[in-house]
Amino acid sequence: MQRLYDFLRRHPTGVDGFWALVLFGITAAAGTAGQDRGGTDSTALLVPVVFLLCLVIALRRRMPEAMLVLAAALGLAQLALNVGVTAADFALLVIVYTVAANGARWASRLALVMALCAATLAQLRWPHENASVPGQVAVIVFQTVPFALAWVLGDSMRTRRAYFAQLEERAARLEKEREAQAKVAVAAERARIARELHDVVAHNVSVMVVQADGAAYVLDAAPDQAKKALETISSTGRQALAEMRRLLGVLRTGEHQEGGEYVPQPDVEQIEDLVQQCRGSGLPVDFKIEGTPRPLPSGVELTAYRIVQEALTNTRKHGGPNAGASVRLVYFDDGLGLLVEDDGKGAPHELYEEGGVDGQGHGLIGMRERVGMVGGTLDAGPRPGGGFRISVLLPLKPAH
Protein backbone atom coordinates (compact mmCIF):
# COMPACT_ATOMS: atom_id res chain seq x y z
CA MET A 1 0.00 0.00 0.00
CA GLN A 2 2.84 2.40 0.76
CA ARG A 3 4.35 1.80 -2.68
CA LEU A 4 0.97 2.43 -4.30
CA TYR A 5 0.55 5.61 -2.28
CA ASP A 6 4.03 6.84 -3.28
CA PHE A 7 3.28 6.05 -6.93
CA LEU A 8 0.05 8.05 -6.82
CA ARG A 9 1.84 10.99 -5.23
CA ARG A 10 4.49 10.96 -7.96
CA HIS A 11 1.88 10.93 -10.77
CA PRO A 12 -0.88 13.40 -9.80
CA THR A 13 -1.83 14.17 -13.40
CA GLY A 14 -2.28 10.48 -14.15
CA VAL A 15 -4.56 10.11 -11.13
CA ASP A 16 -6.62 13.14 -12.17
CA GLY A 17 -6.83 11.79 -15.72
CA PHE A 18 -8.23 8.53 -14.39
CA TRP A 19 -10.94 10.34 -12.44
CA ALA A 20 -11.70 12.46 -15.49
CA LEU A 21 -12.39 9.27 -17.48
CA VAL A 22 -14.59 7.99 -14.65
CA LEU A 23 -16.56 11.25 -14.63
CA PHE A 24 -16.93 11.14 -18.42
CA GLY A 25 -18.26 7.59 -18.19
CA ILE A 26 -20.74 8.51 -15.44
CA THR A 27 -21.96 11.47 -17.48
CA ALA A 28 -22.38 9.32 -20.59
CA ALA A 29 -24.32 6.72 -18.60
CA ALA A 30 -26.58 9.39 -17.13
CA GLY A 31 -27.78 10.40 -20.62
CA THR A 32 -28.36 13.82 -22.11
CA ALA A 33 -28.75 17.09 -20.27
CA GLY A 34 -32.47 17.03 -21.01
CA GLN A 35 -32.76 13.81 -19.02
CA ASP A 36 -31.02 15.38 -16.01
CA ARG A 37 -32.35 18.88 -15.53
CA GLY A 38 -33.65 21.29 -18.18
CA GLY A 39 -31.69 22.39 -21.23
CA THR A 40 -31.49 21.27 -24.80
CA ASP A 41 -31.14 17.70 -26.00
CA SER A 42 -28.48 18.61 -28.64
CA THR A 43 -25.63 16.13 -28.46
CA ALA A 44 -23.54 18.43 -30.65
CA LEU A 45 -23.39 20.93 -27.79
CA LEU A 46 -23.39 18.45 -24.92
CA VAL A 47 -20.39 16.35 -25.92
CA PRO A 48 -17.76 19.14 -26.18
CA VAL A 49 -18.98 20.73 -22.92
CA VAL A 50 -18.73 17.42 -21.06
CA PHE A 51 -15.33 16.67 -22.60
CA LEU A 52 -13.93 20.05 -21.59
CA LEU A 53 -15.31 19.73 -18.06
CA CYS A 54 -13.57 16.38 -17.74
CA LEU A 55 -10.40 18.05 -19.07
CA VAL A 56 -10.68 20.50 -16.18
CA ILE A 57 -10.50 17.53 -13.80
CA ALA A 58 -7.52 16.00 -15.63
CA LEU A 59 -5.38 19.19 -15.59
CA ARG A 60 -6.59 20.82 -12.37
CA ARG A 61 -3.31 20.41 -10.48
CA ARG A 62 -1.03 21.09 -13.44
CA MET A 63 -2.75 24.34 -14.49
CA PRO A 64 -5.22 25.33 -11.74
CA GLU A 65 -5.71 28.98 -12.79
CA ALA A 66 -6.18 28.14 -16.48
CA MET A 67 -8.62 25.35 -15.67
CA LEU A 68 -10.59 27.69 -13.41
CA VAL A 69 -10.98 30.18 -16.27
CA LEU A 70 -11.99 27.32 -18.59
CA ALA A 71 -14.57 26.07 -16.07
CA ALA A 72 -16.02 29.57 -15.70
CA ALA A 73 -16.26 29.92 -19.47
CA LEU A 74 -17.96 26.52 -19.78
CA GLY A 75 -20.44 27.45 -17.07
CA LEU A 76 -21.35 30.66 -18.88
CA ALA A 77 -21.59 28.74 -22.16
CA GLN A 78 -24.03 26.30 -20.56
CA LEU A 79 -26.18 29.21 -19.43
CA ALA A 80 -26.02 30.98 -22.79
CA LEU A 81 -26.53 27.87 -24.99
CA ASN A 82 -29.08 26.22 -22.69
CA VAL A 83 -26.90 23.16 -22.05
CA GLY A 84 -28.42 21.89 -18.81
CA VAL A 85 -26.69 20.58 -15.69
CA THR A 86 -24.96 17.21 -16.01
CA ALA A 87 -22.81 14.99 -13.83
CA ALA A 88 -19.76 16.56 -15.49
CA ASP A 89 -20.57 19.84 -13.71
CA PHE A 90 -19.08 18.19 -10.63
CA ALA A 91 -15.83 19.51 -12.14
CA LEU A 92 -16.86 23.01 -11.04
CA LEU A 93 -16.91 21.88 -7.41
CA VAL A 94 -13.51 20.20 -7.75
CA ILE A 95 -11.80 23.15 -9.43
CA VAL A 96 -13.11 25.53 -6.75
CA TYR A 97 -11.42 23.39 -4.07
CA THR A 98 -8.22 23.00 -6.09
CA VAL A 99 -7.76 26.70 -6.77
CA ALA A 100 -8.55 27.64 -3.17
CA ALA A 101 -5.88 25.19 -2.00
CA ASN A 102 -3.15 25.68 -4.62
CA GLY A 103 -3.98 28.53 -6.96
CA ALA A 104 -3.01 32.18 -6.97
CA ARG A 105 -4.86 34.57 -4.69
CA TRP A 106 -6.78 36.22 -7.52
CA ALA A 107 -7.86 32.81 -8.76
CA SER A 108 -8.96 31.84 -5.23
CA ARG A 109 -11.14 34.95 -4.98
CA LEU A 110 -12.62 34.27 -8.42
CA ALA A 111 -13.38 30.69 -7.34
CA LEU A 112 -15.20 32.00 -4.26
CA VAL A 113 -17.36 34.27 -6.43
CA MET A 114 -18.15 31.32 -8.72
CA ALA A 115 -19.01 29.13 -5.74
CA LEU A 116 -21.49 31.66 -4.40
CA CYS A 117 -23.10 32.48 -7.75
CA ALA A 118 -23.26 29.10 -9.55
CA ALA A 119 -26.37 27.72 -7.85
CA THR A 120 -28.24 31.02 -8.14
CA LEU A 121 -27.55 31.38 -11.86
CA ALA A 122 -28.49 27.75 -12.53
CA GLN A 123 -31.76 28.14 -10.61
CA LEU A 124 -32.62 31.31 -12.50
CA ARG A 125 -31.82 29.66 -15.84
CA TRP A 126 -33.57 26.36 -15.14
CA PRO A 127 -36.08 26.91 -12.33
CA HIS A 128 -37.89 23.97 -10.77
CA GLU A 129 -41.46 23.73 -11.97
CA ASN A 130 -44.28 24.02 -9.44
CA ALA A 131 -41.82 25.32 -6.79
CA SER A 132 -42.69 28.34 -4.66
CA VAL A 133 -40.26 31.21 -4.20
CA PRO A 134 -39.20 30.06 -0.70
CA GLY A 135 -38.70 26.58 -2.10
CA GLN A 136 -36.46 27.86 -4.87
CA VAL A 137 -34.48 29.93 -2.35
CA ALA A 138 -34.04 26.80 -0.26
CA VAL A 139 -32.77 24.90 -3.31
CA ILE A 140 -30.26 27.69 -4.04
CA VAL A 141 -28.99 27.62 -0.47
CA PHE A 142 -28.79 23.82 -0.48
CA GLN A 143 -26.78 23.80 -3.72
CA THR A 144 -24.53 26.70 -2.68
CA VAL A 145 -23.41 25.06 0.56
CA PRO A 146 -21.24 22.34 -1.12
CA PHE A 147 -19.45 24.96 -3.25
CA ALA A 148 -18.83 27.18 -0.23
CA LEU A 149 -17.56 24.23 1.81
CA ALA A 150 -15.26 23.19 -1.02
CA TRP A 151 -13.70 26.66 -1.09
CA VAL A 152 -13.38 26.81 2.70
CA LEU A 153 -11.73 23.37 2.80
CA GLY A 154 -9.29 24.31 0.05
CA ASP A 155 -8.39 27.61 1.72
CA SER A 156 -7.87 25.78 5.01
CA MET A 157 -5.48 23.37 3.30
CA ARG A 158 -3.56 26.34 1.87
CA THR A 159 -3.32 27.93 5.33
CA ARG A 160 -2.21 24.67 6.91
CA ARG A 161 0.52 24.12 4.33
CA ALA A 162 1.72 27.69 4.78
CA TYR A 163 1.80 27.17 8.55
CA PHE A 164 3.84 23.99 8.28
CA ALA A 165 6.18 25.64 5.77
CA GLN A 166 6.68 28.48 8.24
CA LEU A 167 7.41 26.01 11.02
CA GLU A 168 9.97 24.21 8.86
CA GLU A 169 11.61 27.50 7.92
CA ARG A 170 11.70 28.56 11.56
CA ALA A 171 13.16 25.21 12.62
CA ALA A 172 15.85 25.49 9.95
CA ARG A 173 16.64 29.05 11.05
CA LEU A 174 16.82 28.03 14.71
CA GLU A 175 19.12 25.15 13.80
CA LYS A 176 21.46 27.55 12.00
CA GLU A 177 21.32 29.92 14.98
CA ARG A 178 22.16 27.06 17.35
CA GLU A 179 25.13 26.10 15.19
CA ALA A 180 26.31 29.71 15.15
CA GLN A 181 25.88 30.00 18.92
CA ALA A 182 27.78 26.76 19.41
CA LYS A 183 30.65 28.10 17.31
CA VAL A 184 30.66 31.34 19.31
CA ALA A 185 30.63 29.37 22.57
CA VAL A 186 33.55 27.24 21.38
CA ALA A 187 35.51 30.34 20.40
CA ALA A 188 34.75 32.00 23.75
CA GLU A 189 35.81 28.87 25.63
CA ARG A 190 39.03 28.68 23.65
CA ALA A 191 39.72 32.33 24.48
CA ARG A 192 39.02 31.63 28.16
CA ILE A 193 41.37 28.66 28.22
CA ALA A 194 44.01 30.73 26.40
CA ARG A 195 43.76 33.49 29.02
CA GLU A 196 44.00 30.96 31.84
CA LEU A 197 47.04 29.29 30.31
CA HIS A 198 48.66 32.65 29.70
CA ASP A 199 48.20 33.69 33.32
CA VAL A 200 49.42 30.36 34.68
CA VAL A 201 52.45 30.08 32.42
CA ALA A 202 53.46 33.75 32.47
CA HIS A 203 53.36 34.08 36.23
CA ASN A 204 54.83 30.76 37.31
CA VAL A 205 57.50 30.62 34.63
CA SER A 206 58.50 34.17 35.50
CA VAL A 207 58.93 33.17 39.15
CA MET A 208 60.91 30.10 38.16
CA VAL A 209 63.24 32.10 35.88
CA VAL A 210 63.92 34.69 38.57
CA GLN A 211 64.61 32.02 41.16
CA ALA A 212 66.83 30.06 38.78
CA ASP A 213 68.89 33.16 37.99
CA GLY A 214 69.22 33.92 41.70
CA ALA A 215 70.23 30.35 42.51
CA ALA A 216 72.91 30.37 39.83
CA TYR A 217 74.23 33.69 41.13
CA VAL A 218 74.57 32.61 44.76
CA LEU A 219 75.25 28.91 44.22
CA ASP A 220 78.87 29.08 45.32
CA ALA A 221 78.69 31.97 47.78
CA ALA A 222 75.44 31.08 49.60
CA PRO A 223 74.39 27.46 49.07
CA ASP A 224 71.51 27.81 51.55
CA GLN A 225 69.95 30.62 49.52
CA ALA A 226 70.44 28.60 46.33
CA LYS A 227 68.71 25.63 47.93
CA LYS A 228 65.79 27.81 49.02
CA ALA A 229 65.51 29.18 45.48
CA LEU A 230 65.45 25.66 44.05
CA GLU A 231 62.71 24.69 46.50
CA THR A 232 60.69 27.69 45.34
CA ILE A 233 61.22 26.63 41.73
CA SER A 234 60.02 23.13 42.58
CA SER A 235 56.85 24.26 44.38
CA THR A 236 56.06 26.83 41.71
CA GLY A 237 56.48 24.24 38.97
CA ARG A 238 54.18 21.81 40.74
CA GLN A 239 51.57 24.54 41.15
CA ALA A 240 51.80 25.40 37.47
CA LEU A 241 51.47 21.76 36.47
CA ALA A 242 48.43 21.33 38.72
CA GLU A 243 46.67 24.32 37.17
CA MET A 244 47.55 23.21 33.64
CA ARG A 245 46.23 19.71 34.36
CA ARG A 246 42.99 21.30 35.56
CA LEU A 247 42.65 23.30 32.36
CA LEU A 248 43.49 20.35 30.14
CA GLY A 249 41.07 18.21 32.13
CA VAL A 250 38.34 20.72 31.32
CA LEU A 251 39.11 20.34 27.62
CA ARG A 252 38.88 16.56 27.88
CA THR A 253 35.82 16.12 30.09
CA GLY A 254 33.90 19.38 29.90
CA GLU A 255 32.80 18.97 33.56
CA HIS A 256 31.81 22.22 35.24
CA GLN A 257 29.74 23.61 38.01
CA GLU A 258 26.16 24.83 37.70
CA GLY A 259 27.28 28.47 37.47
CA GLY A 260 29.51 27.73 34.49
CA GLU A 261 32.82 28.20 36.37
CA TYR A 262 35.24 25.30 36.24
CA VAL A 263 36.60 23.95 39.45
CA PRO A 264 38.86 24.41 41.24
CA GLN A 265 39.30 28.14 40.60
CA PRO A 266 41.64 30.63 42.27
CA ASP A 267 39.78 33.07 44.50
CA VAL A 268 40.38 36.27 46.47
CA GLU A 269 41.65 34.39 49.53
CA GLN A 270 44.53 33.00 47.47
CA ILE A 271 45.77 36.50 46.59
CA GLU A 272 47.67 36.55 49.88
CA ASP A 273 49.39 33.26 48.93
CA LEU A 274 50.24 34.82 45.58
CA VAL A 275 51.77 37.82 47.30
CA GLN A 276 53.81 35.53 49.56
CA GLN A 277 55.07 33.67 46.53
CA CYS A 278 56.18 36.93 44.91
CA ARG A 279 57.92 37.98 48.09
CA GLY A 280 59.70 34.67 48.15
CA SER A 281 60.91 35.22 44.60
CA GLY A 282 62.50 38.52 45.60
CA LEU A 283 59.77 41.05 44.73
CA PRO A 284 58.79 43.24 47.72
CA VAL A 285 54.99 43.45 47.82
CA ASP A 286 52.86 45.40 50.31
CA PHE A 287 49.40 43.85 50.66
CA LYS A 288 46.40 45.36 52.45
CA ILE A 289 42.69 44.58 52.66
CA GLU A 290 40.20 47.36 53.38
CA GLY A 291 36.56 46.89 54.21
CA THR A 292 34.79 43.78 55.43
CA PRO A 293 35.62 40.62 53.43
CA ARG A 294 32.56 38.66 52.32
CA PRO A 295 31.67 35.96 49.78
CA LEU A 296 31.88 37.13 46.17
CA PRO A 297 30.60 35.73 42.88
CA SER A 298 33.06 33.15 41.58
CA GLY A 299 33.62 35.11 38.35
CA VAL A 300 34.58 38.24 40.29
CA GLU A 301 36.96 36.29 42.53
CA LEU A 302 38.71 34.64 39.60
CA THR A 303 39.00 37.99 37.78
CA ALA A 304 40.49 39.71 40.83
CA TYR A 305 43.03 36.94 41.35
CA ARG A 306 44.12 36.88 37.70
CA ILE A 307 44.47 40.67 37.50
CA VAL A 308 46.71 40.77 40.56
CA GLN A 309 48.68 37.82 39.19
CA GLU A 310 49.16 39.50 35.80
CA ALA A 311 50.04 42.87 37.32
CA LEU A 312 52.71 41.37 39.62
CA THR A 313 54.08 39.30 36.76
CA ASN A 314 54.43 42.44 34.63
CA THR A 315 56.15 44.21 37.52
CA ARG A 316 58.63 41.37 37.82
CA LYS A 317 59.23 41.26 34.06
CA HIS A 318 59.24 44.97 33.21
CA GLY A 319 59.76 46.87 36.47
CA GLY A 320 63.50 46.68 36.35
CA PRO A 321 65.91 46.08 39.25
CA ASN A 322 64.90 46.94 42.83
CA ALA A 323 61.24 47.36 41.87
CA GLY A 324 58.58 47.02 44.54
CA ALA A 325 54.81 46.70 44.37
CA SER A 326 51.73 47.25 46.50
CA VAL A 327 48.32 45.55 46.32
CA ARG A 328 45.15 47.03 47.79
CA LEU A 329 41.94 45.02 47.99
CA VAL A 330 38.95 47.21 48.92
CA TYR A 331 35.45 45.88 49.68
CA PHE A 332 32.76 48.44 48.83
CA ASP A 333 29.03 48.04 49.39
CA ASP A 334 28.41 47.42 45.70
CA GLY A 335 31.78 46.48 44.35
CA LEU A 336 35.30 45.18 44.83
CA GLY A 337 38.20 47.55 44.19
CA LEU A 338 41.73 46.56 43.24
CA LEU A 339 44.75 48.86 43.17
CA VAL A 340 48.10 47.43 42.08
CA GLU A 341 51.07 49.82 41.85
CA ASP A 342 54.79 49.46 41.36
CA ASP A 343 57.73 51.88 41.46
CA GLY A 344 59.71 50.22 38.72
CA LYS A 345 61.81 52.16 36.23
CA GLY A 346 61.78 49.49 33.54
CA ALA A 347 59.71 49.05 30.39
CA PRO A 348 57.50 51.95 29.32
CA HIS A 349 53.71 51.98 29.19
CA GLU A 350 53.55 50.89 25.55
CA LEU A 351 55.19 47.56 26.34
CA TYR A 352 52.52 46.83 28.93
CA GLU A 353 49.88 47.58 26.36
CA GLU A 354 51.46 45.12 23.97
CA GLY A 355 51.63 42.49 26.69
CA GLY A 356 55.35 42.17 27.03
CA VAL A 357 58.71 43.10 25.61
CA ASP A 358 58.38 40.58 22.83
CA GLY A 359 54.86 41.72 22.00
CA GLN A 360 53.60 38.14 22.18
CA GLY A 361 51.53 38.26 25.40
CA HIS A 362 48.14 39.62 26.32
CA GLY A 363 49.07 42.19 28.98
CA LEU A 364 46.45 44.86 29.57
CA ILE A 365 44.38 43.56 26.68
CA GLY A 366 43.72 40.34 28.58
CA MET A 367 42.98 42.30 31.77
CA ARG A 368 40.41 44.45 29.99
CA GLU A 369 38.77 41.34 28.54
CA ARG A 370 38.46 39.78 31.98
CA VAL A 371 37.10 42.95 33.59
CA GLY A 372 34.65 43.47 30.75
CA MET A 373 33.27 39.95 31.16
CA VAL A 374 32.06 40.78 34.69
CA GLY A 375 30.91 44.32 33.84
CA GLY A 376 33.76 46.12 35.60
CA THR A 377 36.03 49.02 34.72
CA LEU A 378 39.83 49.19 34.44
CA ASP A 379 42.15 52.18 34.50
CA ALA A 380 45.84 51.62 33.83
CA GLY A 381 48.75 53.89 33.15
CA PRO A 382 52.14 55.20 34.32
CA ARG A 383 52.42 56.75 37.76
CA PRO A 384 53.80 60.24 38.26
CA GLY A 385 57.46 59.90 39.07
CA GLY A 386 57.76 56.41 37.60
CA GLY A 387 56.16 53.05 37.92
CA PHE A 388 52.80 51.77 36.82
CA ARG A 389 49.30 51.73 38.31
CA ILE A 390 46.34 49.42 37.63
CA SER A 391 42.99 50.36 39.16
CA VAL A 392 39.99 48.07 38.81
CA LEU A 393 36.39 48.19 40.03
CA LEU A 394 34.39 44.98 39.86
CA PRO A 395 30.63 45.15 40.52
CA LEU A 396 29.20 42.68 43.02
CA LYS A 397 26.10 41.03 41.63
CA PRO A 398 23.84 39.27 44.14
CA ALA A 399 24.58 35.58 44.36
CA HIS A 400 21.58 33.33 43.53
VOMARTOR-28795 format. One line per field, with one value per residue (C-alpha): residue number from 1; x, y, z. Coordinates in steps of 0.5 Angstrom, whole numbers, plus 500, padded with zeros to 3 digits. Example, Ala and Ser with C-alpha at 12.3 -4.5 7.8 and 13.67 -1.06 7.14 Angstrom:
<vexgus>
kelum <- (1  2);
xx <- (525  527);
yy <- (491  498);
zz <- (516  514);
</vexgus>
This chain:
<vexgus>
kelum <- (1  2  3  4  5  6  7  8  9  10  11  12  13  14  15  16  17  18  19  20  21  22  23  24  25  26  27  28  29  30  31  32  33  34  35  36  37  38  39  40  41  42  43  44  45  46  47  48  49  50  51  52  53  54  55  56  57  58  59  60  61  62  63  64  65  66  67  68  69  70  71  72  73  74  75  76  77  78  79  80  81  82  83  84  85  86  87  88  89  90  91  92  93  94  95  96  97  98  99  100  101  102  103  104  105  106  107  108  109  110  111  112  113  114  115  116  117  118  119  120  121  122  123  124  125  126  127  128  129  130  131  132  133  134  135  136  137  138  139  140  141  142  143  144  145  146  147  148  149  150  151  152  153  154  155  156  157  158  159  160  161  162  163  164  165  166  167  168  169  170  171  172  173  174  175  176  177  178  179  180  181  182  183  184  185  186  187  188  189  190  191  192  193  194  195  196  197  198  199  200  201  202  203  204  205  206  207  208  209  210  211  212  213  214  215  216  217  218  219  220  221  222  223  224  225  226  227  228  229  230  231  232  233  234  235  236  237  238  239  240  241  242  243  244  245  246  247  248  249  250  251  252  253  254  255  256  257  258  259  260  261  262  263  264  265  266  267  268  269  270  271  272  273  274  275  276  277  278  279  280  281  282  283  284  285  286  287  288  289  290  291  292  293  294  295  296  297  298  299  300  301  302  303  304  305  306  307  308  309  310  311  312  313  314  315  316  317  318  319  320  321  322  323  324  325  326  327  328  329  330  331  332  333  334  335  336  337  338  339  340  341  342  343  344  345  346  347  348  349  350  351  352  353  354  355  356  357  358  359  360  361  362  363  364  365  366  367  368  369  370  371  372  373  374  375  376  377  378  379  380  381  382  383  384  385  386  387  388  389  390  391  392  393  394  395  396  397  398  399  400);
xx <- (500  506  509  502  501  508  507  500  504  509  504  498  496  495  491  487  486  484  478  477  475  471  467  466  463  459  456  455  451  447  444  443  442  435  434  438  435  433  437  437  438  443  449  453  453  453  459  464  462  463  469  472  469  473  479  479  479  485  489  487  493  498  494  490  489  488  483  479  478  476  471  468  467  464  459  457  457  452  448  448  447  442  446  443  447  450  454  460  459  462  468  466  466  473  476  474  477  484  484  483  488  494  492  494  490  486  484  482  478  475  473  470  465  464  462  457  454  453  447  444  445  443  436  435  436  433  428  424  417  411  416  415  419  422  423  427  431  432  434  439  442  442  446  451  453  458  461  462  465  469  473  473  477  481  483  484  489  493  493  496  501  503  504  508  512  513  515  520  523  523  526  532  533  534  538  543  543  544  550  553  552  556  561  561  561  567  571  569  572  578  579  578  583  588  588  588  594  597  596  599  605  607  607  610  615  617  618  622  626  628  629  634  638  638  640  646  648  649  650  658  657  651  649  643  640  641  637  632  631  631  625  621  622  620  614  612  613  608  603  604  603  597  593  595  592  586  585  587  582  577  578  578  572  568  566  564  559  552  555  559  566  570  573  578  579  583  580  581  583  589  592  595  599  600  604  608  610  612  616  619  622  625  620  618  610  606  599  593  585  580  573  570  571  565  563  564  561  566  567  569  574  577  578  581  586  588  589  593  597  598  600  605  608  609  612  617  618  618  620  627  632  630  622  617  610  603  597  590  584  578  571  566  558  557  564  571  576  583  589  596  602  610  615  619  624  624  619  615  607  607  610  605  600  603  603  611  617  617  610  607  603  596  598  593  589  587  586  581  578  577  574  569  567  564  562  568  572  580  584  592  598  604  605  608  615  616  612  606  599  593  586  580  573  569  561  558  552  548  549  543);
yy <- (500  505  504  505  511  514  512  516  522  522  522  527  528  521  520  526  524  517  521  525  519  516  522  522  515  517  523  519  513  519  521  528  534  534  528  531  538  543  545  543  535  537  532  537  542  537  533  538  541  535  533  540  539  533  536  541  535  532  538  542  541  542  549  551  558  556  551  555  560  555  552  559  560  553  555  561  557  553  558  562  556  552  546  544  541  534  530  533  540  536  539  546  544  540  546  551  547  546  553  555  550  551  557  564  569  572  566  564  570  569  561  564  569  563  558  563  565  558  555  562  563  556  556  563  559  553  554  548  547  548  551  557  562  560  553  556  560  554  550  555  555  548  548  553  550  545  550  554  548  546  553  554  547  549  555  552  547  553  556  549  548  555  554  548  551  557  552  548  555  557  550  551  558  556  550  555  560  554  552  559  560  554  556  563  559  554  561  564  558  557  565  563  557  561  567  562  559  565  567  561  560  568  568  562  561  568  566  560  564  569  564  560  566  568  561  561  567  565  558  558  564  562  555  556  561  557  551  556  558  551  549  555  553  546  549  554  548  544  549  551  544  543  549  546  539  543  547  541  536  541  541  533  532  539  538  544  547  550  557  555  556  551  548  549  556  561  566  573  569  566  573  573  567  570  576  571  567  574  576  569  570  577  582  586  587  591  588  591  589  595  594  588  581  577  572  574  571  566  570  576  573  569  576  579  574  574  581  582  576  579  586  583  579  585  588  583  583  590  594  593  592  594  595  594  593  595  591  594  590  594  592  597  596  595  593  590  595  593  598  595  600  599  604  600  604  599  598  604  604  602  595  594  595  590  585  584  586  581  583  576  577  579  584  590  587  581  585  589  583  580  586  587  580  582  589  592  598  598  604  603  608  610  613  620  620  613  606  604  603  599  601  596  596  590  590  585  582  579  571  567);
zz <- (500  502  495  491  495  493  486  486  490  484  478  480  473  472  478  476  469  471  475  469  465  471  471  463  464  469  465  459  463  466  459  456  459  458  462  468  469  464  458  450  448  443  443  439  444  450  448  448  454  458  455  457  464  465  462  468  472  469  469  475  479  473  471  477  474  467  469  473  467  463  468  469  461  460  466  462  456  459  461  454  450  455  456  462  469  468  472  469  473  479  476  478  485  485  481  487  492  488  486  494  496  491  486  486  491  485  482  490  490  483  485  491  487  483  489  491  484  481  484  484  476  475  479  475  468  470  475  478  476  481  486  491  492  499  496  490  495  499  493  492  499  499  493  495  501  498  494  500  504  498  498  505  506  500  503  510  507  504  511  514  509  510  517  517  512  516  522  518  516  523  525  520  522  529  528  524  530  535  530  530  538  539  535  539  545  543  541  547  551  547  549  556  556  553  558  564  561  559  567  569  565  565  572  575  569  571  578  576  572  577  582  578  576  583  585  580  582  590  588  591  596  599  598  603  599  593  596  598  591  588  593  591  583  585  589  583  578  581  582  575  573  577  574  567  569  571  565  560  564  563  555  556  560  560  567  570  576  575  575  569  573  572  579  582  581  585  589  593  599  595  593  600  598  591  595  599  593  590  596  596  589  591  589  595  596  601  601  605  605  607  608  611  607  605  600  592  586  583  577  581  585  579  576  582  583  575  575  581  578  572  575  579  574  569  575  576  568  566  573  573  579  586  584  589  589  593  593  596  596  598  599  598  599  591  589  590  588  586  586  584  584  583  583  577  572  567  561  559  558  551  553  558  553  548  553  554  551  546  544  544  551  553  558  559  553  557  564  560  557  564  567  562  562  569  568  571  569  569  569  568  566  569  576  577  578  575  576  574  577  575  578  578  580  580  581  586  583  588  589  587);
</vexgus>
